[in-house]
Amino acid sequence: MNPYEMLMGAAVEAKRLLKGHAGKAGFTRYLESIQYKSRDEIMAIQAWEMSALLKHTVENIPYYSYMKGGLRLEPDTVNEDIKEFPVMTKAIIKENFDRLHDETAKNARRFKTGGTSGTSAIILRDKNEEVHSADEYFNRMAGVIPGRSRLMIRRPESVYFADNPSDVEYSSNMLSRTHGVSPAYMDKERLALLYSLYIKKHPRFIIGITDPVYRFAQYILDDNLKTYEAEAVLLGGQTMLPKYKKTIARAFRTDRIYDRYGATEFGILGHQCGHSDGLHYIPAIHYVEVVDNDYKDVETGVTGQFLVTNLHKRTMPLIRYRIDDLATMTNESCGCGRGFPLIRQFEGRRIEAVVSPKHTYMTPLSFYDAMENFENVADFVAVQTGESTVTMKLLMKHGAFTDLQRLALRKDVNRYLDYPMKLEFEYIDSIDPLPNGKVMNVIGYENYKSGMKHEAPSHGA
């Protein structure tokens, strides 16, 4: 750590003291002190934290008062007890907001959840709650500390993009050397502006939403532009497809590409460490579940809906909260030696998956695996247009999709879903990103019915 970085670290600590957040650095050091404990020791910490949370919840949150006295809620029973708590959704929060928070809390602030799944809700958070307590730990794990320059390609609240690309503004903190740019509507002109900022600021870290960073990397490679060797690239907000990782690694000349997963309600939930394809999560902060449509645990290695409980949230506990993402767990240990367990992979949002009438899923990763066999396809969008119908919108490199290819793809889709889905085909001229900067290669039935779509001009099939 050079003198400037040490100075920046001291400045950050001083700012926390002024804002009353002095405990955050101490909590990060605590996480670093337990990271190499055994799995059993770490899960024992989780059981103790979960017992304290659930006892507080039934005693202080009106929505859960009917459960008071019905469960032991001790560390040796909480793994069974928590299954008796109902699954929480954004819709339930909106309907029962006044009964879901501690009325005695005095320092609560309101936050709006993300609306990617089609709806959002207001949640309360006390400034002293360690809701985003894993963020600094994971950043330090990847080498990101105050004073090391970084380019953030994601939408900060303070960033506004004007209609005219030449009027694009960005957020910049010269003290911490952090520069934020919105990924929204990133066309050729805006990519050029982003590149000029990149060259001027020479960031050591690239942090952002996966697909916009990928498109920036592809722009660099297509135009054979100069880049600096990045210390690391940290990505999130979308499923990490192989094409993303390969292109970004080439453009920024690094193999330190970290996938991370987070949510507005919880901060960073999972992060790669460089030794594994899985993402570490911290049981001392979060209790996670992967369940089927009836909210029953699925077997390890099976994809299901992702539920999260933050163990440090007291003002408005989020217990068994459905984020609407799909995930797969693993019991494997990581080569880094950390005792924090792994989530094998996140496979996209539930609304970014085709769901058969049998409630089997086909996620963006599965579609990518299937489409990788067709070299004449440049890109695609799979849209579930009916309960048993999928429309494949194909952007071709050359030629047409042959009858043999149609049969092969139909066979793959039906194998993944274990159901005879009907496949329809269209050709498209381009796939433009959504307003939030993301590209959705799979649009689920719920999104299709609600009208969400890319502006992908079609010329028939």
C-alpha positions in Angstrom: 0.0 0.0 0.0 1.5 3.3 -1.1 1.4 6.6 1.0 -1.6 7.9 -1.0 -3.6 4.8 -0.4 -2.7 4.9 3.3 -3.9 8.5 3.4 -7.1 7.6 1.6 -7.8 4.8 4.1 -7.4 7.3 6.9 -9.7 9.8 5.2 -12.4 7.1 4.7 -12.1 6.2 8.4 -12.5 9.9 9.4 -15.6 10.2 7.2 -17.1 7.2 8.8 -16.5 8.6 12.3 -18.2 11.9 11.3 -21.2 10.0 9.9 -21.4 7.5 12.8 -20.3 4.5 10.7 -17.2 3.7 12.7 -18.1 0.1 13.2 -17.9 -0.8 9.5 -14.1 -1.2 9.3 -14.2 -3.2 12.5 -16.8 -5.5 11.1 -14.7 -6.0 8.0 -11.7 -7.0 10.2 -14.0 -9.4 12.0 -15.0 -11.1 8.8 -11.3 -11.4 7.8 -10.6 -12.9 11.2 -13.1 -15.7 10.7 -12.8 -16.4 7.0 -10.4 -19.3 7.4 -12.4 -21.0 10.2 -13.8 -24.4 9.5 -17.2 -24.7 7.9 -18.7 -26.1 11.1 -17.4 -23.1 13.1 -18.8 -20.6 10.6 -22.2 -22.3 10.5 -22.3 -22.2 14.3 -21.8 -18.4 14.1 -24.7 -18.3 11.7 -26.9 -20.3 14.0 -26.2 -17.9 16.9 -26.9 -14.8 14.7 -30.1 -16.3 13.2 -31.4 -17.2 16.7 -31.0 -13.6 17.8 -32.7 -12.2 14.6 -35.7 -14.5 14.8 -36.3 -13.9 18.5 -36.1 -10.1 17.8 -38.5 -10.5 14.9 -41.3 -12.4 16.6 -41.1 -10.0 19.6 -41.0 -6.7 17.8 -42.4 -7.0 14.3 -46.3 -7.1 14.2 -46.5 -9.2 11.0 -44.8 -12.1 12.8 -46.4 -11.7 16.3 -48.6 -14.8 15.7 -45.5 -16.9 15.8 -44.5 -15.7 19.4 -44.0 -18.7 21.7 -44.5 -21.2 19.0 -40.9 -22.0 18.2 -37.8 -22.4 20.4 -35.6 -20.3 18.1 -32.4 -21.5 19.8 -29.2 -22.0 17.8 -29.7 -25.8 17.7 -33.2 -25.5 16.3 -33.1 -22.4 14.0 -32.3 -24.3 10.8 -35.7 -26.0 11.2 -37.5 -23.1 12.8 -36.8 -20.7 9.9 -38.7 -23.0 7.5 -41.9 -22.1 9.5 -41.5 -18.4 8.5 -43.4 -17.4 5.4 -41.5 -16.4 2.2 -41.3 -12.6 1.8 -41.9 -10.9 -1.5 -42.0 -7.3 -2.7 -45.8 -7.6 -3.1 -46.2 -8.7 0.5 -44.0 -5.8 1.7 -46.2 -3.3 -0.3 -49.4 -4.7 1.2 -48.2 -5.0 4.8 -45.6 -2.3 5.1 -46.9 -0.8 8.4 -46.7 -4.3 10.1 -43.3 -5.3 8.8 -41.1 -2.9 10.7 -40.1 -2.1 14.3 -42.2 0.9 15.3 -39.8 1.9 18.0 -36.9 2.4 15.6 -35.9 6.1 15.5 -33.2 6.3 12.9 -34.8 4.4 10.0 -34.4 5.6 6.4 -36.4 4.6 3.4 -34.9 2.9 0.4 -36.5 1.7 -2.8 -35.7 -1.8 -4.0 -34.7 -2.5 -7.6 -37.5 -2.9 -10.1 -35.9 -5.4 -12.5 -38.5 -8.0 -11.8 -41.2 -5.6 -12.7 -42.1 -4.2 -9.3 -40.3 -2.4 -6.5 -41.0 -1.8 -2.8 -40.0 0.5 0.0 -37.8 -0.9 2.8 -36.6 0.6 6.0 -33.0 0.5 7.1 -31.3 1.8 10.3 -28.0 3.6 9.6 -26.3 1.3 12.2 -27.4 -1.9 10.6 -24.6 -3.8 8.8 -26.8 -4.4 5.8 -24.0 -3.8 3.3 -21.4 -5.2 5.6 -20.0 -7.7 3.1 -19.2 -5.1 0.5 -15.9 -3.8 1.9 -14.7 -7.3 2.8 -15.3 -8.6 -0.8 -13.7 -5.4 -2.3 -10.6 -6.0 -0.2 -10.6 -9.6 -1.2 -10.3 -8.5 -4.9 -7.7 -5.8 -4.1 -10.1 -2.8 -4.3 -9.2 -0.3 -1.6 -9.6 3.5 -1.3 -7.2 5.4 -3.4 -6.8 2.8 -6.2 -8.5 4.3 -9.3 -11.6 2.7 -10.6 -14.1 3.1 -13.4 -17.7 2.3 -12.5 -19.9 1.3 -15.5 -23.2 1.2 -13.7 -26.0 3.6 -12.9 -25.2 5.7 -9.9 -28.2 7.8 -8.7 -26.3 11.0 -9.4 -25.6 10.2 -13.0 -27.9 11.5 -15.7 -27.7 10.8 -19.4 -29.0 13.6 -21.7 -30.6 12.8 -25.1 -27.5 14.2 -26.8 -24.5 11.9 -26.3 -22.2 14.9 -26.3 -24.0 16.1 -23.2 -23.3 12.9 -21.1 -22.3 13.6 -17.6 -20.6 11.3 -15.1 -19.9 11.3 -11.4 -16.3 11.7 -10.3 -14.7 11.7 -6.9 -11.1 12.9 -7.4 -10.1 12.2 -3.8 -11.0 8.5 -4.0 -10.2 8.4 -7.8 -13.6 6.8 -8.5 -15.4 7.7 -11.8 -18.9 6.5 -12.4 -20.7 6.3 -15.8 -24.2 5.2 -16.5 -24.5 2.2 -18.9 -27.9 3.3 -20.3 -28.3 3.4 -24.0 -24.6 2.8 -24.7 -24.3 3.3 -28.4 -21.2 3.9 -30.6 -20.9 7.6 -29.7 -21.2 7.0 -26.0 -18.8 4.1 -26.1 -16.3 6.6 -27.7 -16.9 9.0 -24.8 -16.5 6.3 -22.3 -13.2 5.3 -23.9 -11.9 8.8 -23.8 -12.6 8.9 -20.1 -10.9 5.5 -19.6 -7.8 6.7 -21.4 -7.7 10.0 -19.4 -8.3 8.4 -16.0 -6.3 5.2 -16.4 -8.3 3.1 -13.9 -6.8 0.1 -12.2 -10.2 -1.5 -11.7 -13.2 -1.8 -14.0 -16.4 -2.4 -12.0 -19.9 -2.6 -13.5 -22.9 -4.4 -15.0 -21.7 -7.4 -17.0 -23.2 -6.8 -20.5 -22.3 -3.0 -20.7 -18.7 -3.8 -19.7 -18.7 -6.6 -22.3 -19.9 -4.2 -25.0 -17.2 -1.7 -24.0 -14.6 -4.4 -24.3 -15.9 -5.5 -27.7 -15.8 -1.9 -28.9 -12.2 -1.7 -27.8 -11.2 -5.0 -29.6 -13.2 -4.2 -32.8 -11.4 -0.8 -33.1 -8.0 -2.2 -31.9 -7.8 0.5 -29.3 -5.1 0.9 -26.6 -5.9 -0.4 -23.1 -4.0 -0.7 -19.8 -3.6 -3.9 -18.0 -6.3 -3.9 -15.3 -5.6 -5.2 -11.8 -9.1 -6.7 -11.8 -12.5 -6.5 -13.4 -15.5 -6.9 -11.1 -18.8 -7.7 -12.8 -22.4 -8.3 -11.7 -26.1 -7.7 -12.4 -26.3 -10.4 -15.0 -25.5 -14.0 -15.6 -21.8 -14.4 -16.4 -21.7 -16.1 -19.9 -18.4 -17.5 -21.2 -18.4 -15.0 -24.1 -18.4 -12.1 -21.5 -15.4 -13.4 -19.6 -13.3 -14.2 -22.7 -13.9 -10.8 -24.4 -13.4 -8.7 -21.3 -10.2 -10.6 -20.4 -8.7 -9.9 -23.8 -9.7 -6.2 -23.9 -8.3 -5.4 -20.4 -5.4 -7.8 -20.5 -6.2 -9.6 -17.3 -7.4 -13.0 -16.1 -8.7 -11.5 -12.9 -12.3 -11.4 -13.9 -14.5 -11.6 -10.8 -18.2 -12.4 -10.9 -20.2 -10.9 -8.0 -23.8 -10.9 -7.0 -25.7 -8.4 -5.1 -29.1 -6.8 -4.5 -30.3 -3.3 -3.4 -31.8 -4.8 -0.3 -28.6 -6.6 0.9 -25.5 -5.2 -0.8 -23.0 -7.8 -2.2 -24.2 -11.3 -1.4 -21.6 -13.4 -3.2 -18.2 -12.9 -4.8 -15.6 -15.0 -6.6 -12.2 -15.2 -5.0 -10.1 -16.2 -8.0 -9.7 -19.9 -7.0 -13.1 -21.1 -7.9 -15.9 -20.6 -10.4 -18.4 -20.4 -7.5 -19.2 -17.3 -5.4 -18.5 -17.2 -1.7 -21.2 -16.0 0.6 -20.9 -15.2 4.3 -23.1 -17.2 6.6 -22.3 -14.8 9.5 -24.4 -12.2 7.5 -26.7 -14.1 5.3 -28.8 -17.3 5.4 -29.5 -18.5 1.9 -31.9 -21.1 0.5 -32.5 -22.6 -3.0 -36.1 -23.8 -3.3 -38.6 -25.1 -5.8 -41.9 -23.4 -6.7 -43.5 -24.7 -3.5 -40.6 -23.2 -1.5 -39.2 -26.7 -0.6 -35.4 -27.2 -0.6 -34.1 -28.6 -3.8 -31.1 -31.0 -3.8 -27.6 -29.5 -4.0 -26.7 -29.0 -7.6 -30.3 -28.4 -8.7 -31.3 -24.9 -9.9 -34.1 -23.2 -7.9 -35.4 -19.9 -6.6 -33.1 -18.0 -4.4 -34.2 -16.9 -0.9 -32.1 -14.7 1.4 -32.3 -13.7 5.1 -30.1 -10.9 6.3 -29.1 -11.7 9.9 -28.2 -8.2 10.9 -31.3 -6.4 9.7 -33.5 -5.5 12.7 -35.6 -2.4 11.8 -37.3 -4.2 9.0 -36.2 -7.8 8.9 -36.2 -9.5 5.5 -36.7 -13.2 6.2 -36.7 -15.8 3.4 -36.9 -12.9 1.0 -37.5 -13.9 -2.6 -35.2 -11.9 -4.9 -36.6 -13.6 -8.0 -33.2 -15.0 -9.1 -32.3 -18.5 -9.9 -29.2 -20.2 -8.3 -27.5 -23.5 -7.8 -25.6 -24.4 -4.6 -22.6 -26.7 -4.1 -21.1 -28.4 -1.1 -17.6 -28.2 -2.6 -14.8 -26.4 -0.7 -12.8 -23.6 -2.3 -9.1 -24.0 -3.1 -8.5 -20.6 -1.4 -9.0 -22.3 2.0 -11.8 -20.0 3.2 -14.5 -21.6 5.2 -17.2 -19.4 3.6 -19.3 -21.7 1.5 -19.9 -21.4 -2.2 -22.9 -20.7 -4.5 -22.0 -22.6 -7.6 -23.6 -20.1 -9.9 -26.5 -17.7 -10.4 -28.4 -18.4 -13.6 -30.3 -15.2 -14.2 -33.6 -13.8 -12.9 -36.7 -15.9 -12.7 -38.2 -13.6 -15.3 -35.2 -14.3 -17.6 -35.9 -18.0 -17.8 -38.2 -20.1 -19.8 -40.5 -22.1 -17.5 -42.3 -25.2 -18.8 -45.7 -26.3 -17.7 -43.8 -28.8 -15.6 -42.1 -25.9 -13.8 -38.7 -26.8 -15.1 -36.3 -23.9 -16.0 -34.1 -23.1 -19.0 -31.9 -20.2 -18.0 -29.7 -17.9 -20.1 -26.7 -20.2 -19.4 -28.6 -23.2 -20.7 -29.7 -21.3 -23.9 -26.1 -20.1 -24.4 -24.8 -23.7 -24.2 -27.4 -24.8 -26.7 -26.8 -21.9 -29.1 -23.0 -22.3 -29.0 -23.4 -25.2 -31.4 -24.6 -23.0 -34.2 -21.6 -21.0 -35.7 -23.8 -19.1 -38.2 -25.8 -17.4 -35.3 -24.2 -14.2 -34.1 -26.7 -13.6 -31.3 -30.2 -14.5 -30.2 -33.2 -13.6 -28.0 -35.4 -16.4 -26.7 -38.9 -15.2 -25.8 -41.4 -17.4 -24.1 -44.6 -16.2 -25.9 -46.9 -18.9 -24.4 -47.0 -21.4 -21.6 -45.5 -24.0 -24.0 -44.2 -21.8 -26.8 -40.7 -20.2 -27.3 -39.9 -17.8 -30.1 -36.2 -17.8 -31.1 -35.2 -14.4 -32.6 -32.0 -15.0 -34.5 -29.3 -12.6 -35.5 -27.4 -14.4 -38.2 -23.8 -14.1 -39.2 -24.6 -15.6 -42.6 -27.2 -17.8 -44.3 -30.3 -19.1 -42.7 -31.1 -21.4 -39.8 -31.6 -24.8 -41.5 -34.3 -27.3 -40.8 -31.6 -29.6 -39.3 -30.5 -26.9 -36.9 -34.2 -26.2 -36.0 -34.6 -29.9 -35.1 -31.4 -30.0 -33.1 -32.3 -26.9 -31.1 -35.8 -28.1 -30.4 -34.3 -31.4 -29.1 -31.9 -29.5 -26.8 -34.7 -27.2 -25.4 -37.0 -30.1 -24.8 -34.1 -32.0 -23.1 -33.4 -29.1 -20.8 -37.0 -28.5 -19.9 -38.1 -32.2 -20.0 -41.2 -31.0 -21.9 -42.2 -30.8 -25.6 -42.1 -27.0 -26.1 -43.1 -25.5 -29.4 -40.3 -23.5 -31.1 -41.0 -20.6 -33.5 -38.2 -18.7 -35.4 -37.7 -15.2 -36.5 -34.7 -13.3 -38.0 -33.7 -10.0 -36.5 -31.4 -7.2 -37.7 -30.0 -6.1 -34.3 -30.5 -6.4 -30.5 -30.5 -3.1 -28.7 -30.0 -2.9 -25.0 -32.8 -2.0 -22.5 -32.8 1.4 -20.9 -30.9 0.1 -17.9 -28.0 -0.9 -20.2 -28.6 -4.6 -20.0 -29.3 -7.1 -22.8 -31.7 -9.8 -22.0 -31.1 -12.9 -24.2 -34.0 -14.7 -22.5 -37.4 -13.0 -21.9 -39.7 -15.1 -19.7 -43.4 -15.4 -20.1 -44.1 -12.9 -17.3 -42.0 -10.2 -19.0 -43.5 -11.0 -22.4 -47.0 -10.6 -21.1 -46.1 -7.3 -19.4 -44.6 -5.9 -22.7 -40.9 -5.9 -21.9 -38.9 -6.4 -25.0 -35.8 -5.3 -26.9 -36.2 -3.1 -29.9 -35.1 -5.9 -32.1 -36.4 -5.2 -35.7 -37.6 -8.4 -37.3 -37.7 -9.4 -41.0 -39.5 -12.7 -40.7 -38.2 -16.3 -40.8 
